[in-house]
Amino acid sequence: MRGLVTIAIKDFKQLVAYPLFWMIVTACTAIWSYSYLRSVIVFARMSERAALLQGARPGMNIHYVVFLNYISLVNIIFLFIIPAITMRLIAEEKKLRTYDLLLTSPVTATDIAVGKFLAGFGAALVLILISFLYPLGTAFFADFSFGPLLSSYMGLILVTGCYVAAGLFASSLTQSVLLSVVLGVIFNLILWFIGQGVDFSDKPFFREIMEHLSFGEQFYNFLKGDIKISSLVFFLSVISLFVFLSQRAVEASRWR
């Protein structure tokens, strides 16, 4: 356990101290600021028009008009940038020849895999926290229920955990940081494509299976404020699977 914690802390500090990480933070902040401000302005105009129209519904739901679209944008960005963060976890260490030293140190493959996952997940949480400041700031000038927003971010955290775990596995397969990023993005896209055939089947049994395997369906449950145990188990299972595969890849490296 001590080795796991040491690896997690050391790698986390290295990730957040890396110039590329702060370049990513800067780019994300710029994109999120523009997108969120634009969405809020559109929402304000729509609310004004709705208030002027007779018979209009009293109050629009800011969660579905602003928050849902914003969180979806954050998710799309994470799908592509998380592999750029996780590439440093193993692939770059292989490239710099420091990975061999780690393999010969008195730590288990599980300590290495889990420790590096926690480091990458911690760096991703920094980005999530920054993205959360935008809807949180909206509370100063708009009244809304925090329940759906918090459940949406719970879903985003779990989905991001899957991206980190998939990126870690991609990083464990190669010493090329570029290939690691490409593989990480491919793995993330595969996760989203699984279960996409649910709308094209007329067989209830097949539809039910595909819905349970659908990343989109599971994530949408959180976005609409519906926290299901099955969705929690689904995302945690995906994370565990990729961390396990990373552990096996690390173990295999020791025998080469």
C-alpha positions in Angstrom: 0.0 0.0 0.0 2.9 2.4 0.8 4.3 1.8 -2.7 1.0 2.5 -4.3 0.5 5.8 -2.4 4.1 6.8 -3.2 3.6 6.2 -7.0 0.2 8.0 -7.0 1.6 11.1 -5.3 4.8 11.2 -7.3 3.1 10.8 -10.7 0.3 13.2 -9.8 2.9 15.9 -9.0 4.7 15.2 -12.2 1.5 15.4 -14.2 0.3 18.7 -12.9 3.8 20.2 -13.1 4.1 19.3 -16.8 3.7 22.4 -19.1 1.4 20.4 -21.4 -1.1 19.9 -18.6 -1.4 23.7 -18.1 -1.6 24.2 -21.8 -4.6 21.8 -21.7 -6.1 23.7 -18.8 -5.7 27.0 -20.6 -7.3 25.7 -23.8 -10.2 24.1 -21.9 -10.8 27.2 -19.9 -11.0 29.3 -23.0 -13.4 26.9 -24.8 -15.6 26.4 -21.7 -15.7 30.2 -21.0 -16.9 31.0 -24.5 -19.3 28.1 -24.7 -20.8 28.6 -21.3 -21.2 32.4 -21.6 -22.9 32.0 -24.9 -25.3 29.4 -23.5 -26.2 31.6 -20.6 -26.9 34.5 -22.9 -29.1 32.4 -25.1 -30.9 31.1 -22.0 -31.5 34.6 -20.7 -32.9 35.7 -24.1 -35.2 32.7 -24.3 -36.4 33.3 -20.8 -37.3 36.9 -21.6 -39.2 35.9 -24.7 -41.0 33.2 -22.8 -42.0 35.7 -20.1 -43.4 38.1 -22.7 -45.5 35.5 -24.4 -49.0 34.9 -23.0 -49.5 31.3 -21.9 -45.8 30.6 -21.8 -44.6 28.1 -19.3 -43.5 29.9 -16.1 -39.7 29.4 -16.0 -37.4 27.4 -18.2 -35.2 24.6 -17.0 -31.6 25.9 -16.9 -30.3 22.4 -16.4 -31.5 21.1 -19.8 -30.9 24.4 -21.7 -27.4 25.2 -20.3 -25.9 22.6 -17.9 -26.7 19.5 -20.0 -25.2 20.9 -23.2 -22.2 22.3 -21.3 -21.4 19.0 -19.5 -21.8 17.2 -22.8 -19.2 19.5 -24.3 -16.8 18.9 -21.3 -17.2 15.2 -21.8 -16.4 15.4 -25.6 -13.3 17.4 -24.8 -12.2 14.9 -22.1 -12.6 12.0 -24.6 -9.8 13.4 -26.6 -7.5 15.2 -24.1 -7.4 12.7 -21.3 -5.2 10.3 -23.4 -2.8 13.3 -23.8 -2.5 13.3 -20.0 -2.3 9.6 -19.4 0.4 9.1 -22.1 3.0 10.2 -19.5 2.0 7.6 -17.0 3.8 4.6 -18.6 4.6 5.3 -22.3 6.8 8.3 -21.6 8.6 6.5 -18.8 9.4 3.7 -21.2 10.7 6.3 -23.6 12.9 7.9 -20.9 14.1 4.5 -19.7 12.9 5.2 -16.1 10.2 2.5 -16.4 12.8 -0.3 -16.0 13.9 1.2 -12.7 10.3 1.1 -11.5 9.8 -2.5 -12.6 12.9 -3.5 -10.5 11.7 -1.6 -7.4 10.1 -3.5 -4.5 6.5 -2.7 -5.6 3.9 -5.0 -7.2 2.4 -4.6 -10.6 -0.9 -3.9 -8.9 0.7 -1.0 -7.0 2.1 0.4 -10.2 -1.2 0.1 -12.1 -3.5 1.4 -9.4 -1.1 4.1 -8.3 -0.7 5.5 -11.8 -4.5 5.3 -12.3 -5.0 7.4 -9.2 -2.4 9.9 -10.4 -4.1 10.3 -13.7 -7.5 10.4 -12.1 -6.3 13.1 -9.7 -5.1 15.3 -12.6 -8.4 14.8 -14.4 -10.3 15.8 -11.3 -8.4 19.2 -11.4 -10.0 19.8 -14.8 -13.4 18.6 -13.6 -13.2 21.0 -10.7 -12.3 23.9 -13.0 -15.3 23.0 -15.3 -17.6 22.9 -12.2 -16.8 26.5 -11.3 -18.9 27.7 -14.3 -22.3 26.2 -13.3 -21.5 26.8 -9.6 -21.1 30.5 -10.4 -24.5 30.6 -12.0 -26.0 30.1 -8.6 -25.3 33.8 -7.8 -27.8 35.1 -10.4 -30.2 32.1 -11.0 -32.2 29.8 -8.9 -32.0 26.1 -9.8 -31.9 22.7 -8.2 -28.4 21.4 -7.4 -29.5 17.8 -7.4 -29.4 17.2 -11.2 -26.2 19.2 -11.5 -24.4 17.2 -8.8 -25.7 13.9 -10.3 -24.5 15.0 -13.7 -21.0 15.7 -12.4 -21.0 12.4 -10.6 -21.6 10.8 -14.0 -18.9 12.9 -15.6 -16.4 11.9 -12.9 -17.2 8.2 -13.5 -17.0 8.6 -17.3 -13.7 10.5 -16.9 -12.4 7.6 -14.7 -13.1 5.3 -17.6 -11.1 7.5 -19.9 -8.2 7.6 -17.5 -8.2 3.8 -17.1 -8.4 3.3 -20.9 -5.6 5.8 -21.4 -3.5 4.1 -18.8 -4.0 0.8 -20.6 -3.1 2.4 -23.9 0.0 3.9 -22.3 1.1 0.5 -21.0 1.0 -1.0 -24.5 3.7 1.1 -26.1 6.6 3.4 -25.5 5.4 5.9 -28.2 3.6 8.7 -26.5 1.8 9.6 -29.8 0.6 6.1 -30.3 -0.5 6.0 -26.7 -2.7 9.1 -27.3 -4.1 7.6 -30.5 -4.9 4.2 -28.8 -6.5 6.0 -25.9 -8.8 8.0 -28.1 -9.7 4.8 -30.0 -10.5 3.0 -26.8 -12.7 5.9 -25.6 -14.6 5.9 -28.9 -15.1 2.2 -28.8 -16.7 2.6 -25.4 -19.2 5.1 -26.8 -19.9 3.0 -29.9 -20.7 -0.1 -27.9 -24.5 -0.3 -27.5 -25.2 2.2 -30.3 -27.2 -0.4 -32.2 -30.0 -0.4 -29.6 -32.3 1.8 -31.8 -32.0 -0.5 -34.8 -33.2 -3.7 -33.1 -36.8 -4.7 -32.6 -35.9 -7.6 -30.2 -36.6 -6.6 -26.6 -34.0 -8.9 -25.2 -31.3 -7.6 -27.5 -32.3 -4.0 -26.8 -32.1 -4.5 -23.1 -28.6 -5.9 -23.3 -27.4 -3.1 -25.6 -29.0 -0.5 -23.3 -27.0 -1.9 -20.3 -23.8 -1.8 -22.4 -24.4 1.7 -23.8 -22.1 4.4 -22.4 -24.6 7.0 -23.6 -27.6 5.5 -21.8 -25.7 5.0 -18.6 -24.3 8.6 -18.7 -27.7 10.1 -19.6 -29.1 8.5 -16.4 -26.8 10.8 -14.4 -27.5 13.8 -16.6 -31.2 13.7 -15.9 -30.7 13.2 -12.2 -31.4 9.5 -12.1 -28.6 7.8 -10.1 -28.9 4.0 -10.6 -26.9 1.4 -8.9 -26.6 -0.5 -12.2 -25.0 2.6 -13.8 -22.5 2.9 -10.9 -21.6 -0.7 -11.2 -21.3 -0.4 -15.0 -18.8 2.5 -14.9 -16.8 1.0 -12.0 -16.6 -2.3 -13.8 -15.2 -0.6 -16.9 -12.6 1.2 -14.8 -11.7 -2.0 -13.0 -11.3 -3.9 -16.3 -8.9 -1.4 -17.8 -6.9 -1.1 -14.6 -6.7 -4.9 -14.5 -5.5 -5.0 -18.1 -2.9 -2.4 -17.3 -1.8 -4.5 -14.3 -1.4 -7.5 -16.6 0.6 -5.4 -19.1 2.9 -4.2 -16.3 3.4 -7.7 -15.0 4.2 -9.0 -18.6 6.8 -6.2 -18.9 8.7 -7.7 -15.9 9.2 -11.0 -17.7 10.6 -9.5 -20.9 
